[in-house]
């Protein structure tokens, strides 16, 4: 095996085809999109070279600022919710349900495989105010509270989106973090218990540090996914009311495909790509500092 890995020709033969396919499918479209940022127009109307005009427009477009604020707000809230609820569920699986957690894990994971449109329609009905009152407003009415138009304002619509996406994805992160908790050696846990550690102290001093690598991976996975949110917002609110729940991805999609401006749409996509890279690098560096101090 060492002889094969030490042979550059053998490595090229083994890795080359996969690298070529990856480049054709992933890297070429990225570079192609980067080239579009210097042009305006579409394949139908034709392209016109505009130089850096798209970047100048990007930094002066108020809709980009609004979409960026919503995207970052969504990413922070949903990432914290997904990972926190998932981690709590994983602790319940390991330390409370133990071997009986299989059925619960399956039920909690089930929303992950449901189509986004189906889940969005379900939550639209749950939070509906007219023409029929949804279950949530029925519950509020039963408590003597008036019905709320959940999709009538940006804040309430954001709350519905957050609840839906955390509910949908918490099962995935629970299973991911559950697998990380299972890797903690039993003898370490037993030694900590014999030393008097229990409850919150056991979690804070033993479980959390040992599960930190998989926890960091979950955070990176979550925040990169939430920064690129598209389908759930499109299906639930379509970016409304107005543009109060429009993320960068939806604004990019409308700019490029609804308004036919591929160049400016690609510029917005480039902004989102840079943000994802910066956030990932920041998380890695913060984690590296923590490990160095430890």
C-alpha positions, 0 to 999 in steps of 0.5 A: 500500500505504501508503494502505491501511495508513494508512486505519483503515477499510481496516485494520478491514475486513482485520484485523477478521474474523480478529481476531473469529474469533481472539477467539471461538476463543481469548480467549473460552474463556480469559475463560470459564475465568477466570470459572470460578475463582470457582465450584465444581461442573460443568455436571452438578451446577451451579455455586456461587459461592465467591469466592476459595476456589479460590485459597486451596485452590490455595496450600494443596494439597500435590498442586499443589506436587508437580505444580508441582515436577515440571512445572518439573523437566520443563520445565528438563530437557527444554528443555535437552535438546531445544535442546542436542541440536537445536543440536548436530545443526544444527551437524553438518548445516551443517558436517559433512554439508553438502549430504548432510544431507537424508536424515539430517534427514528420518530424525531429524525422522521421530519428530516426526510419529509419534503420541504414543500409538505412541511411548509404547507403543514406549518402554513395551516398550523399558523393560519389566521384566515380563511380558517383558524389554524391550530396555533391560533385556536389554542391561543383563542382557548387561552383568551388570546386573540388570533395572531396574523403570523405571516403579517409581519416580518418578526412573526413570520421569522418566528414561524420559519425558525420553529419550522426549520429547527423542528425539521432538522433537530433529529439530524443533529441529534443523531450526529451528536449522539454518534459523537457521545457514543465515542466517549470511553465508558471508563472515563465516564465511570472514573468521573462518577467515582470522583463525584462528578454528576449532572451538570458538572459531568456534562461541563467537565467531561462530556462537553470537552470530549464531544467538542470535535463533533460539536464543532463539525455540527456547528459548521455544517449547520451554519453553512446550511443556514447561510444558504437557506432557500427552499424553506423560506420560498415555500413558507413565506416566499420572502414576505411580507414584502421582503422582510424574510428574503435571504441572499439566496432568494434575492440572488435567484430572483435577480438572476432568473426572474429579472434576467440579470445573471451578472448581478445575481452571480455577484450576490452569490459571490458575496454569500460564498465569501461569507460562508468561507469567512465564518468557517475559517473563524470557527476553525480558528476559534476552536484551534485557540481553545484546543491550544489553551487546553 
